[in-house]
Amino acid sequence: MSYENQSLSNVTAEKQYQGLLERVLFSTLTTVPCCVFLFINGTMLFTLRSKTVFRETSRYILLYNLLFADTVQMALSQVMYLLAACRMTLTYPVCGFLNMLGDLTTVISPLTLVVMSLERYVAVCYPLRHATIITIRNTAVAIIVVWAFSLLNVLIQVLLILDFPFEDLQSLQMKDFCSDIAMFLGPISDHYDKAYTCFLFVSAGVAVTSSYVGVMIAARSASTDKASARKARNTLLLHLVQLGLSLSSTIYNPLLIGLSRIVTRIVLVRIQIVFYVCVFIFPRCLSSLIYGIRDQTIRPVLMYHLCCRLKLSVVPAKVKAGVIEQERN
């Protein structure tokens, strides 16, 4: 076993030193915000399917795909955390399936951000051709390509895992808690994961940054709608922030390995929980908060559904008026 695997095994094994009260406390502190964010994301997903304008607009279709991947990733991360907190070990096939599903949704998010950035670029730089380029059919093809590329990565990882001599194991029951590090059963899997992650985020970063530069150049043109260009520029900046937060999850394990050399095990476990909330839970809800608040079309309908359609006094009259108008259309 490599040093990295041994270090992460020590981190997960240290959960055994936590008392019952502490484990319940940390589980509650992670589960409550996760459930709140899952509710917000679920409401946002329902909102994006509740109106024809959302179902027939490319950027809302892409947003739905992004939110769906983030929601599945957040729910899956919390399930695996609770399994570790309850000291439950899984078999290699079950753990492998959960990790492959997590890898699938993790890759979909940055790729969808790239497609959304390109859509904004076309909207600003080629406004007259936007309707012919960004069609529902082309959007569906782009989403299929994103999922196919993600599935190809999962398939390669499965083939690398199958190369491991499982017949030499006494049992398929795992000795450590299920995690992505625990499924790196050989150096090739580890090297491939690092290379693929680096390639993915460098490519996505270049694509989003190029779109931003293109919009900035177009904004200086006299023929460009200044308000539209400014809004697209701000949206692309948010995409860069989202991409950066997605990238932060890839340094989660190396950071823990580095900290394991300078802090005690029990302190490391507590730091791990804090990082988990900041790196895995919060970024997965950021898309709902960003688009739910910024988008003037989504906001009234989202507020309407979040308030469970009750006419509460805390809901501004303007929001309720917007909801009623949306329902009439």
ZADO-1210 file (C-alpha; in nm, 4 decimals, padded with zeros to 6 digits):
<atoms>
<atom x="00.0000" y="00.0000" z="00.0000" code="MET" pos="1"/>
<atom x="00.1348" y="00.3439" z="-00.0920" code="SER" pos="2"/>
<atom x="00.2037" y="00.6151" z="00.1665" code="TYR" pos="3"/>
<atom x="-00.0993" y="00.8123" z="00.0486" code="GLU" pos="4"/>
<atom x="-00.3314" y="00.5169" z="00.0948" code="ASN" pos="5"/>
<atom x="-00.1811" y="00.4438" z="00.4367" code="GLN" pos="6"/>
<atom x="-00.2263" y="00.8070" z="00.5471" code="SER" pos="7"/>
<atom x="-00.5905" y="00.8147" z="00.4432" code="LEU" pos="8"/>
<atom x="-00.6473" y="00.4802" z="00.6116" code="SER" pos="9"/>
<atom x="-00.5132" y="00.6314" z="00.9320" code="ASN" pos="10"/>
<atom x="-00.7510" y="00.9250" z="00.8937" code="VAL" pos="11"/>
<atom x="-01.0570" y="00.7069" z="00.8540" code="THR" pos="12"/>
<atom x="-00.9423" y="00.4652" z="01.1222" code="ALA" pos="13"/>
<atom x="-00.9169" y="00.7529" z="01.3689" code="GLU" pos="14"/>
<atom x="-01.2962" y="00.7796" z="01.3660" code="LYS" pos="15"/>
<atom x="-01.2838" y="00.4853" z="01.6034" code="GLN" pos="16"/>
<atom x="-01.1305" y="00.7158" z="01.8666" code="TYR" pos="17"/>
<atom x="-01.4222" y="00.9572" z="01.8491" code="GLN" pos="18"/>
<atom x="-01.6795" y="00.9228" z="02.1207" code="GLY" pos="19"/>
<atom x="-02.0423" y="00.8540" z="02.0402" code="LEU" pos="20"/>
<atom x="-02.1501" y="01.2064" z="02.1368" code="LEU" pos="21"/>
<atom x="-01.8892" y="01.3668" z="01.9123" code="GLU" pos="22"/>
<atom x="-01.9785" y="01.1459" z="01.6181" code="ARG" pos="23"/>
<atom x="-02.3481" y="01.2263" z="01.6596" code="VAL" pos="24"/>
<atom x="-02.2690" y="01.5978" z="01.6884" code="LEU" pos="25"/>
<atom x="-02.0559" y="01.6092" z="01.3735" code="PHE" pos="26"/>
<atom x="-02.3021" y="01.3921" z="01.1827" code="SER" pos="27"/>
<atom x="-02.5818" y="01.6318" z="01.2745" code="THR" pos="28"/>
<atom x="-02.3774" y="01.9386" z="01.1815" code="LEU" pos="29"/>
<atom x="-02.3151" y="01.7956" z="00.8350" code="THR" pos="30"/>
<atom x="-02.6507" y="01.6288" z="00.7742" code="THR" pos="31"/>
<atom x="-02.8699" y="01.9303" z="00.8601" code="VAL" pos="32"/>
<atom x="-02.7124" y="02.1756" z="00.6116" code="PRO" pos="33"/>
<atom x="-02.6901" y="01.8973" z="00.3546" code="CYS" pos="34"/>
<atom x="-03.0640" y="01.8305" z="00.3859" code="CYS" pos="35"/>
<atom x="-03.1381" y="02.2037" z="00.3597" code="VAL" pos="36"/>
<atom x="-02.9272" y="02.2337" z="00.0459" code="PHE" pos="37"/>
<atom x="-03.0811" y="01.9181" z="-00.0999" code="LEU" pos="38"/>
<atom x="-03.4237" y="02.0715" z="-00.0440" code="PHE" pos="39"/>
<atom x="-03.3168" y="02.3928" z="-00.2192" code="ILE" pos="40"/>
<atom x="-03.1610" y="02.2034" z="-00.5084" code="ASN" pos="41"/>
<atom x="-03.4630" y="01.9761" z="-00.5374" code="GLY" pos="42"/>
<atom x="-03.6949" y="02.2758" z="-00.5429" code="THR" pos="43"/>
<atom x="-03.4777" y="02.4383" z="-00.8082" code="MET" pos="44"/>
<atom x="-03.4891" y="02.1237" z="-01.0204" code="LEU" pos="45"/>
<atom x="-03.8676" y="02.1125" z="-00.9862" code="PHE" pos="46"/>
<atom x="-03.8859" y="02.4816" z="-01.0758" code="THR" pos="47"/>
<atom x="-03.6857" y="02.4270" z="-01.3944" code="LEU" pos="48"/>
<atom x="-03.9374" y="02.1649" z="-01.5044" code="ARG" pos="49"/>
<atom x="-04.2500" y="02.3549" z="-01.3990" code="SER" pos="50"/>
<atom x="-04.2648" y="02.6079" z="-01.6849" code="LYS" pos="51"/>
<atom x="-04.2474" y="02.5743" z="-02.0609" code="THR" pos="52"/>
<atom x="-04.0026" y="02.8630" z="-02.0855" code="VAL" pos="53"/>
<atom x="-03.7541" y="02.6693" z="-01.8717" code="PHE" pos="54"/>
<atom x="-03.7995" y="02.3439" z="-02.0604" code="ARG" pos="55"/>
<atom x="-03.7532" y="02.5093" z="-02.4010" code="GLU" pos="56"/>
<atom x="-03.4598" y="02.7425" z="-02.3282" code="THR" pos="57"/>
<atom x="-03.1097" y="02.6071" z="-02.3748" code="SER" pos="58"/>
<atom x="-02.9429" y="02.7790" z="-02.0793" code="ARG" pos="59"/>
<atom x="-03.2093" y="02.6511" z="-01.8394" code="TYR" pos="60"/>
<atom x="-03.1756" y="02.2987" z="-01.9785" code="ILE" pos="61"/>
<atom x="-02.7991" y="02.3150" z="-01.9200" code="LEU" pos="62"/>
<atom x="-02.8578" y="02.4551" z="-01.5708" code="LEU" pos="63"/>
<atom x="-03.0882" y="02.1621" z="-01.4948" code="TYR" pos="64"/>
<atom x="-02.8141" y="01.9188" z="-01.6017" code="ASN" pos="65"/>
<atom x="-02.5600" y="02.0983" z="-01.3797" code="LEU" pos="66"/>
<atom x="-02.7916" y="02.1030" z="-01.0783" code="LEU" pos="67"/>
<atom x="-02.8849" y="01.7377" z="-01.1228" code="PHE" pos="68"/>
<atom x="-02.5184" y="01.6301" z="-01.1194" code="ALA" pos="69"/>
<atom x="-02.4399" y="01.8514" z="-00.8174" code="ASP" pos="70"/>
<atom x="-02.7423" y="01.7228" z="-00.6252" code="THR" pos="71"/>
<atom x="-02.6551" y="01.3561" z="-00.6844" code="VAL" pos="72"/>
<atom x="-02.2934" y="01.4250" z="-00.5872" code="GLN" pos="73"/>
<atom x="-02.3953" y="01.6014" z="-00.2654" code="MET" pos="74"/>
<atom x="-02.6394" y="01.3272" z="-00.1622" code="ALA" pos="75"/>
<atom x="-02.3863" y="01.0548" z="-00.2409" code="LEU" pos="76"/>
<atom x="-02.1094" y="01.2294" z="-00.0449" code="SER" pos="77"/>
<atom x="-02.3323" y="01.2596" z="00.2601" code="GLN" pos="78"/>
<atom x="-02.4355" y="00.8944" z="00.2431" code="VAL" pos="79"/>
<atom x="-02.0714" y="00.7842" z="00.2321" code="MET" pos="80"/>
<atom x="-01.9859" y="01.0190" z="00.5190" code="TYR" pos="81"/>
<atom x="-02.2656" y="00.8773" z="00.7353" code="LEU" pos="82"/>
<atom x="-02.1532" y="00.5217" z="00.6561" code="LEU" pos="83"/>
<atom x="-01.8045" y="00.6106" z="00.7785" code="ALA" pos="84"/>
<atom x="-01.9430" y="00.7890" z="01.0864" code="ALA" pos="85"/>
<atom x="-02.1465" y="00.4771" z="01.1711" code="CYS" pos="86"/>
<atom x="-01.8323" y="00.2642" z="01.1249" code="ARG" pos="87"/>
<atom x="-01.9892" y="00.0617" z="00.8470" code="MET" pos="88"/>
<atom x="-01.7604" y="-00.1020" z="00.5939" code="THR" pos="89"/>
<atom x="-01.8758" y="-00.2111" z="00.2503" code="LEU" pos="90"/>
<atom x="-01.7644" y="-00.4695" z="-00.0005" code="THR" pos="91"/>
<atom x="-01.5333" y="-00.3641" z="-00.2822" code="TYR" pos="92"/>
<atom x="-01.8046" y="-00.3978" z="-00.5536" code="PRO" pos="93"/>
<atom x="-02.0533" y="-00.1778" z="-00.3617" code="VAL" pos="94"/>
<atom x="-01.7890" y="00.0805" z="-00.2749" code="CYS" pos="95"/>
<atom x="-01.6659" y="00.0759" z="-00.6338" code="GLY" pos="96"/>
<atom x="-02.0177" y="00.1405" z="-00.7655" code="PHE" pos="97"/>
<atom x="-02.0680" y="00.4371" z="-00.5304" code="LEU" pos="98"/>
<atom x="-01.7308" y="00.5837" z="-00.6241" code="ASN" pos="99"/>
<atom x="-01.7912" y="00.5408" z="-00.9966" code="MET" pos="100"/>
<atom x="-02.1268" y="00.7182" z="-00.9619" code="LEU" pos="101"/>
<atom x="-01.9539" y="00.9971" z="-00.7722" code="GLY" pos="102"/>
<atom x="-01.6817" y="01.0262" z="-01.0375" code="ASP" pos="103"/>
<atom x="-01.9475" y="01.0404" z="-01.3088" code="LEU" pos="104"/>
<atom x="-02.1302" y="01.3347" z="-01.1532" code="THR" pos="105"/>
<atom x="-01.8049" y="01.5081" z="-01.0585" code="THR" pos="106"/>
<atom x="-01.6899" y="01.5186" z="-01.4208" code="VAL" pos="107"/>
<atom x="-02.0295" y="01.6286" z="-01.5532" code="ILE" pos="108"/>
<atom x="-02.0262" y="01.9557" z="-01.3536" code="SER" pos="109"/>
<atom x="-01.7143" y="02.1201" z="-01.5075" code="PRO" pos="110"/>
<atom x="-01.8025" y="01.9967" z="-01.8567" code="LEU" pos="111"/>
<atom x="-02.1510" y="02.1463" z="-01.8268" code="THR" pos="112"/>
<atom x="-01.9988" y="02.4743" z="-01.7102" code="LEU" pos="113"/>
<atom x="-01.7906" y="02.4768" z="-02.0286" code="VAL" pos="114"/>
<atom x="-02.1003" y="02.4307" z="-02.2471" code="VAL" pos="115"/>
<atom x="-02.2861" y="02.7016" z="-02.0535" code="MET" pos="116"/>
<atom x="-01.9916" y="02.9395" z="-02.1027" code="SER" pos="117"/>
<atom x="-01.9840" y="02.8728" z="-02.4755" code="LEU" pos="118"/>
<atom x="-02.3586" y="02.9393" z="-02.4927" code="GLU" pos="119"/>
<atom x="-02.3098" y="03.2818" z="-02.3321" code="ARG" pos="120"/>
<atom x="-02.0191" y="03.3531" z="-02.5686" code="TYR" pos="121"/>
<atom x="-02.2335" y="03.2802" z="-02.8729" code="VAL" pos="122"/>
<atom x="-02.5200" y="03.4890" z="-02.7311" code="ALA" pos="123"/>
<atom x="-02.2966" y="03.7983" z="-02.7029" code="VAL" pos="124"/>
<atom x="-02.0516" y="03.7597" z="-02.9918" code="CYS" pos="125"/>
<atom x="-02.2935" y="03.6105" z="-03.2465" code="TYR" pos="126"/>
<atom x="-02.6386" y="03.7365" z="-03.1411" code="PRO" pos="127"/>
<atom x="-02.7899" y="03.7029" z="-03.4896" code="LEU" pos="128"/>
<atom x="-02.6841" y="03.3390" z="-03.5169" code="ARG" pos="129"/>
<atom x="-02.7574" y="03.2439" z="-03.1555" code="HIS" pos="130"/>
<atom x="-03.1058" y="03.1106" z="-03.2317" code="ALA" pos="131"/>
<atom x="-02.9748" y="02.8858" z="-03.5095" code="THR" pos="132"/>
<atom x="-02.6642" y="02.7626" z="-03.3256" code="ILE" pos="133"/>
<atom x="-02.8020" y="02.7180" z="-02.9729" code="ILE" pos="134"/>
<atom x="-03.1110" y="02.5088" z="-03.0461" code="THR" pos="135"/>
<atom x="-03.2852" y="02.2551" z="-02.8256" code="ILE" pos="136"/>
<atom x="-03.1525" y="01.9754" z="-03.0454" code="ARG" pos="137"/>
<atom x="-02.7918" y="02.0996" z="-03.0296" code="ASN" pos="138"/>
<atom x="-02.8239" y="02.1454" z="-02.6539" code="THR" pos="139"/>
<atom x="-02.9440" y="01.7869" z="-02.6167" code="ALA" pos="140"/>
<atom x="-02.6508" y="01.6659" z="-02.8283" code="VAL" pos="141"/>
<atom x="-02.4076" y="01.8649" z="-02.6098" code="ALA" pos="142"/>
<atom x="-02.5530" y="01.7101" z="-02.2929" code="ILE" pos="143"/>
<atom x="-02.5275" y="01.3610" z="-02.4442" code="ILE" pos="144"/>
<atom x="-02.1618" y="01.4262" z="-02.5321" code="VAL" pos="145"/>
<atom x="-02.0950" y="01.5447" z="-02.1758" code="VAL" pos="146"/>
<atom x="-02.2470" y="01.2303" z="-02.0273" code="TRP" pos="147"/>
<atom x="-02.0712" y="01.0064" z="-02.2823" code="ALA" pos="148"/>
<atom x="-01.7325" y="01.1634" z="-02.2025" code="PHE" pos="149"/>
<atom x="-01.7979" y="01.1162" z="-01.8308" code="SER" pos="150"/>
<atom x="-01.9057" y="00.7554" z="-01.8803" code="LEU" pos="151"/>
<atom x="-01.5894" y="00.6886" z="-02.0810" code="LEU" pos="152"/>
<atom x="-01.3813" y="00.8024" z="-01.7841" code="ASN" pos="153"/>
<atom x="-01.5782" y="00.5717" z="-01.5531" code="VAL" pos="154"/>
<atom x="-01.5349" y="00.2799" z="-01.7940" code="LEU" pos="155"/>
<atom x="-01.1566" y="00.3292" z="-01.8026" code="ILE" pos="156"/>
<atom x="-01.1443" y="00.3406" z="-01.4227" code="GLN" pos="157"/>
<atom x="-01.3469" y="00.0190" z="-01.3998" code="VAL" pos="158"/>
<atom x="-01.1076" y="-00.1550" z="-01.6391" code="LEU" pos="159"/>
<atom x="-00.8091" y="-00.0404" z="-01.4302" code="LEU" pos="160"/>
<atom x="-00.9743" y="-00.1658" z="-01.1111" code="ILE" pos="161"/>
<atom x="-01.0566" y="-00.5036" z="-01.2691" code="LEU" pos="162"/>
<atom x="-00.6847" y="-00.5478" z="-01.3391" code="ASP" pos="163"/>
<atom x="-00.6318" y="-00.5782" z="-00.9629" code="PHE" pos="164"/>
<atom x="-00.5884" y="-00.9429" z="-00.8455" code="PRO" pos="165"/>
<atom x="-00.9013" y="-00.9714" z="-00.6324" code="PHE" pos="166"/>
<atom x="-00.8570" y="-01.3489" z="-00.6149" code="GLU" pos="167"/>
<atom x="-00.5616" y="-01.2909" z="-00.3824" code="ASP" pos="168"/>
<atom x="-00.7857" y="-01.1254" z="-00.1245" code="LEU" pos="169"/>
<atom x="-00.9235" y="-01.3359" z="00.1566" code="GLN" pos="170"/>
<atom x="-01.2556" y="-01.1517" z="00.1358" code="SER" pos="171"/>
<atom x="-01.4213" y="-00.8795" z="-00.0721" code="LEU" pos="172"/>
<atom x="-01.5199" y="-00.7068" z="00.2526" code="GLN" pos="173"/>
<atom x="-01.3228" y="-00.3839" z="00.2915" code="MET" pos="174"/>
<atom x="-01.1130" y="-00.3313" z="00.6032" code="LYS" pos="175"/>
<atom x="-01.1324" y="00.0497" z="00.5771" code="ASP" pos="176"/>
<atom x="-01.4227" y="00.2829" z="00.5207" code="PHE" pos="177"/>
<atom x="-01.5356" y="00.3369" z="00.1634" code="CYS" pos="178"/>
<atom x="-01.3650" y="00.6290" z="-00.0119" code="SER" pos="179"/>
<atom x="-01.2174" y="00.7120" z="-00.3497" code="ASP" pos="180"/>
<atom x="-00.8659" y="00.6629" z="-00.2124" code="ILE" pos="181"/>
<atom x="-00.9574" y="00.3161" z="-00.0862" code="ALA" pos="182"/>
<atom x="-01.0482" y="00.2177" z="-00.4431" code="MET" pos="183"/>
<atom x="-00.7055" y="00.3096" z="-00.5828" code="PHE" pos="184"/>
<atom x="-00.5987" y="-00.0547" z="-00.5786" code="LEU" pos="185"/>
<atom x="-00.2862" y="00.0050" z="-00.7836" code="GLY" pos="186"/>
<atom x="-00.0487" y="00.2836" z="-00.8847" code="PRO" pos="187"/>
<atom x="-00.1906" y="00.2974" z="-01.2382" code="ILE" pos="188"/>
<atom x="-00.5369" y="00.3946" z="-01.1097" code="SER" pos="189"/>
<atom x="-00.3859" y="00.6683" z="-00.8965" code="ASP" pos="190"/>
<atom x="-00.1731" y="00.8077" z="-01.1807" code="HIS" pos="191"/>
<atom x="-00.4636" y="00.7960" z="-01.4255" code="TYR" pos="192"/>
<atom x="-00.6960" y="00.9791" z="-01.1863" code="ASP" pos="193"/>
<atom x="-00.4433" y="01.2592" z="-01.1306" code="LYS" pos="194"/>
<atom x="-00.3680" y="01.2949" z="-01.5017" code="ALA" pos="195"/>
<atom x="-00.7341" y="01.2957" z="-01.6020" code="TYR" pos="196"/>
<atom x="-00.8294" y="01.5484" z="-01.3332" code="THR" pos="197"/>
<atom x="-00.5464" y="01.7796" z="-01.4373" code="CYS" pos="198"/>
<atom x="-00.6417" y="01.7550" z="-01.8055" code="PHE" pos="199"/>
<atom x="-01.0113" y="01.8101" z="-01.7336" code="LEU" pos="200"/>
<atom x="-00.9755" y="02.1227" z="-01.5241" code="PHE" pos="201"/>
<atom x="-00.7015" y="02.2796" z="-01.7350" code="VAL" pos="202"/>
<atom x="-00.9141" y="02.2310" z="-02.0467" code="SER" pos="203"/>
<atom x="-01.2275" y="02.3604" z="-01.8757" code="ALA" pos="204"/>
<atom x="-01.0406" y="02.6575" z="-01.7329" code="GLY" pos="205"/>
<atom x="-00.9007" y="02.7515" z="-02.0737" code="VAL" pos="206"/>
<atom x="-01.2453" y="02.7209" z="-02.2359" code="ALA" pos="207"/>
<atom x="-01.4245" y="02.9354" z="-01.9760" code="VAL" pos="208"/>
<atom x="-01.1441" y="03.1937" z="-01.9665" code="THR" pos="209"/>
<atom x="-01.1389" y="03.2169" z="-02.3462" code="SER" pos="210"/>
<atom x="-01.5145" y="03.2720" z="-02.3473" code="SER" pos="211"/>
<atom x="-01.4738" y="03.5483" z="-02.0902" code="TYR" pos="212"/>
<atom x="-01.1998" y="03.7192" z="-02.2943" code="VAL" pos="213"/>
<atom x="-01.4139" y="03.6936" z="-02.6078" code="GLY" pos="214"/>
<atom x="-01.7068" y="03.8565" z="-02.4324" code="VAL" pos="215"/>
<atom x="-01.4813" y="04.1322" z="-02.2964" code="MET" pos="216"/>
<atom x="-01.3536" y="04.2086" z="-02.6473" code="ILE" pos="217"/>
<atom x="-01.7067" y="04.2035" z="-02.7887" code="ALA" pos="218"/>
<atom x="-01.8268" y="04.4383" z="-02.5139" code="ALA" pos="219"/>
<atom x="-01.5993" y="04.7099" z="-02.6503" code="ARG" pos="220"/>
<atom x="-01.7622" y="04.6910" z="-02.9904" code="SER" pos="221"/>
<atom x="-02.0153" y="04.9642" z="-03.0666" code="ALA" pos="222"/>
<atom x="-02.2557" y="04.7118" z="-03.2200" code="SER" pos="223"/>
<atom x="-02.2784" y="04.4996" z="-02.9054" code="THR" pos="224"/>
<atom x="-02.5537" y="04.5347" z="-02.6474" code="ASP" pos="225"/>
<atom x="-02.3611" y="04.6698" z="-02.3475" code="LYS" pos="226"/>
<atom x="-02.6101" y="04.5467" z="-02.0878" code="ALA" pos="227"/>
<atom x="-02.6183" y="04.1960" z="-02.2362" code="SER" pos="228"/>
<atom x="-02.2388" y="04.1831" z="-02.2579" code="ALA" pos="229"/>
<atom x="-02.1986" y="04.2989" z="-01.8976" code="ARG" pos="230"/>
<atom x="-02.4457" y="04.0380" z="-01.7739" code="LYS" pos="231"/>
<atom x="-02.2732" y="03.7643" z="-01.9740" code="ALA" pos="232"/>
<atom x="-01.9341" y="03.8744" z="-01.8380" code="ARG" pos="233"/>
<atom x="-02.0594" y="03.8494" z="-01.4796" code="ASN" pos="234"/>
<atom x="-02.2095" y="03.5080" z="-01.5524" code="THR" pos="235"/>
<atom x="-01.8796" y="03.3815" z="-01.6914" code="LEU" pos="236"/>
<atom x="-01.6982" y="03.5105" z="-01.3833" code="LEU" pos="237"/>
<atom x="-01.9379" y="03.3073" z="-01.1703" code="LEU" pos="238"/>
<atom x="-01.8647" y="03.0052" z="-01.3886" code="HIS" pos="239"/>
<atom x="-01.4944" y="03.0507" z="-01.3176" code="LEU" pos="240"/>
<atom x="-01.5693" y="03.0635" z="-00.9444" code="VAL" pos="241"/>
<atom x="-01.7788" y="02.7474" z="-00.9705" code="GLN" pos="242"/>
<atom x="-01.5014" y="02.5754" z="-01.1640" code="LEU" pos="243"/>
<atom x="-01.2509" y="02.6778" z="-00.8988" code="GLY" pos="244"/>
<atom x="-01.4708" y="02.5364" z="-00.6234" code="LEU" pos="245"/>
<atom x="-01.5051" y="02.2122" z="-00.8165" code="SER" pos="246"/>
<atom x="-01.1282" y="02.2011" z="-00.8502" code="LEU" pos="247"/>
<atom x="-01.0905" y="02.2492" z="-00.4750" code="SER" pos="248"/>
<atom x="-01.2475" y="01.9078" z="-00.4178" code="SER" pos="249"/>
<atom x="-00.9603" y="01.7467" z="-00.6079" code="THR" pos="250"/>
<atom x="-00.7023" y="01.8761" z="-00.3558" code="ILE" pos="251"/>
<atom x="-00.9078" y="01.7475" z="-00.0620" code="TYR" pos="252"/>
<atom x="-00.7178" y="01.4205" z="-00.0183" code="ASN" pos="253"/>
<atom x="-00.3642" y="01.5586" z="-00.0844" code="PRO" pos="254"/>
<atom x="-00.4310" y="01.8366" z="00.1663" code="LEU" pos="255"/>
<atom x="-00.5360" y="01.5870" z="00.4321" code="LEU" pos="256"/>
<atom x="-00.2263" y="01.3795" z="00.3610" code="ILE" pos="257"/>
<atom x="-00.0072" y="01.6849" z="00.4142" code="GLY" pos="258"/>
<atom x="-00.1847" y="01.7810" z="00.7360" code="LEU" pos="259"/>
<atom x="-00.1540" y="01.4252" z="00.8676" code="SER" pos="260"/>
<atom x="00.2198" y="01.4858" z="00.9074" code="ARG" pos="261"/>
<atom x="00.1856" y="01.7879" z="01.1381" code="ILE" pos="262"/>
<atom x="-00.1327" y="01.7399" z="01.3455" code="VAL" pos="263"/>
<atom x="-00.2691" y="01.4657" z="01.5671" code="THR" pos="264"/>
<atom x="-00.5131" y="01.2142" z="01.4297" code="ARG" pos="265"/>
<atom x="-00.8193" y="01.3350" z="01.6187" code="ILE" pos="266"/>
<atom x="-00.7521" y="01.6958" z="01.5124" code="VAL" pos="267"/>
<atom x="-00.7137" y="01.5774" z="01.1549" code="LEU" pos="268"/>
<atom x="-01.0529" y="01.4071" z="01.1657" code="VAL" pos="269"/>
<atom x="-01.2145" y="01.7309" z="01.2831" code="ARG" pos="270"/>
<atom x="-01.0390" y="01.9296" z="01.0112" code="ILE" pos="271"/>
<atom x="-01.1534" y="01.6698" z="00.7604" code="GLN" pos="272"/>
<atom x="-01.5160" y="01.7293" z="00.8593" code="ILE" pos="273"/>
<atom x="-01.4815" y="02.1073" z="00.8229" code="VAL" pos="274"/>
<atom x="-01.3229" y="02.0676" z="00.4798" code="PHE" pos="275"/>
<atom x="-01.5980" y="01.8272" z="00.3826" code="TYR" pos="276"/>
<atom x="-01.8674" y="02.0875" z="00.4533" code="VAL" pos="277"/>
<atom x="-01.6764" y="02.3692" z="00.2790" code="CYS" pos="278"/>
<atom x="-01.5521" y="02.1704" z="-00.0213" code="VAL" pos="279"/>
<atom x="-01.8246" y="01.9140" z="-00.0912" code="PHE" pos="280"/>
<atom x="-02.1533" y="02.0384" z="00.0538" code="ILE" pos="281"/>
<atom x="-02.1547" y="02.4170" z="00.0101" code="PHE" pos="282"/>
<atom x="-02.0263" y="02.4358" z="-00.3525" code="PRO" pos="283"/>
<atom x="-02.2940" y="02.1883" z="-00.4642" code="ARG" pos="284"/>
<atom x="-02.5653" y="02.4347" z="-00.3590" code="CYS" pos="285"/>
<atom x="-02.3964" y="02.7426" z="-00.5028" code="LEU" pos="286"/>
<atom x="-02.5561" y="02.7062" z="-00.8467" code="SER" pos="287"/>
<atom x="-02.9076" y="02.7132" z="-00.7017" code="SER" pos="288"/>
<atom x="-02.8309" y="03.0205" z="-00.4932" code="LEU" pos="289"/>
<atom x="-02.6584" y="03.2040" z="-00.7795" code="ILE" pos="290"/>
<atom x="-02.9154" y="03.1425" z="-01.0508" code="TYR" pos="291"/>
<atom x="-03.2137" y="03.1426" z="-00.8182" code="GLY" pos="292"/>
<atom x="-03.1292" y="03.4943" z="-00.6975" code="ILE" pos="293"/>
<atom x="-02.9785" y="03.6509" z="-01.0122" code="ARG" pos="294"/>
<atom x="-03.2174" y="03.5266" z="-01.2795" code="ASP" pos="295"/>
<atom x="-03.5283" y="03.7445" z="-01.2916" code="GLN" pos="296"/>
<atom x="-03.7285" y="03.4681" z="-01.4598" code="THR" pos="297"/>
<atom x="-03.6401" y="03.1932" z="-01.2135" code="ILE" pos="298"/>
<atom x="-03.6493" y="03.3954" z="-00.8902" code="ARG" pos="299"/>
<atom x="-04.0267" y="03.4548" z="-00.8501" code="PRO" pos="300"/>
<atom x="-04.1144" y="03.0957" z="-00.9382" code="VAL" pos="301"/>
<atom x="-03.8404" y="02.9564" z="-00.7120" code="LEU" pos="302"/>
<atom x="-03.9534" y="03.1712" z="-00.4190" code="MET" pos="303"/>
<atom x="-04.3074" y="03.0585" z="-00.4816" code="TYR" pos="304"/>
<atom x="-04.2136" y="02.6903" z="-00.4584" code="HIS" pos="305"/>
<atom x="-03.9721" y="02.7398" z="-00.1666" code="LEU" pos="306"/>
<atom x="-04.2547" y="02.8952" z="00.0316" code="CYS" pos="307"/>
<atom x="-04.4692" y="02.5902" z="-00.0496" code="CYS" pos="308"/>
<atom x="-04.7218" y="02.8155" z="-00.2230" code="ARG" pos="309"/>
<atom x="-04.8297" y="02.9679" z="00.1040" code="LEU" pos="310"/>
<atom x="-04.9070" y="03.3407" z="00.1107" code="LYS" pos="311"/>
<atom x="-04.6658" y="03.4207" z="00.3894" code="LEU" pos="312"/>
<atom x="-04.6133" y="03.7771" z="00.4967" code="SER" pos="313"/>
<atom x="-04.2378" y="03.7394" z="00.4579" code="VAL" pos="314"/>
<atom x="-04.2782" y="03.7004" z="00.0824" code="VAL" pos="315"/>
<atom x="-04.2594" y="04.0425" z="-00.0838" code="PRO" pos="316"/>
<atom x="-04.5676" y="04.1540" z="-00.2686" code="ALA" pos="317"/>
<atom x="-04.3621" y="04.2000" z="-00.5818" code="LYS" pos="318"/>
<atom x="-04.2563" y="03.8355" z="-00.5764" code="VAL" pos="319"/>
<atom x="-04.6130" y="03.7166" z="-00.5316" code="LYS" pos="320"/>
<atom x="-04.7266" y="03.9387" z="-00.8171" code="ALA" pos="321"/>
<atom x="-04.4550" y="03.7929" z="-01.0370" code="GLY" pos="322"/>
<atom x="-04.5632" y="03.4397" z="-00.9487" code="VAL" pos="323"/>
<atom x="-04.9260" y="03.5109" z="-01.0323" code="ILE" pos="324"/>
<atom x="-04.8215" y="03.6560" z="-01.3654" code="GLU" pos="325"/>
<atom x="-04.6080" y="03.3490" z="-01.4358" code="GLN" pos="326"/>
<atom x="-04.9010" y="03.1207" z="-01.3579" code="GLU" pos="327"/>
<atom x="-05.1240" y="03.3054" z="-01.6041" code="ARG" pos="328"/>
<atom x="-04.8760" y="03.2616" z="-01.8889" code="ASN" pos="329"/>
</atoms>
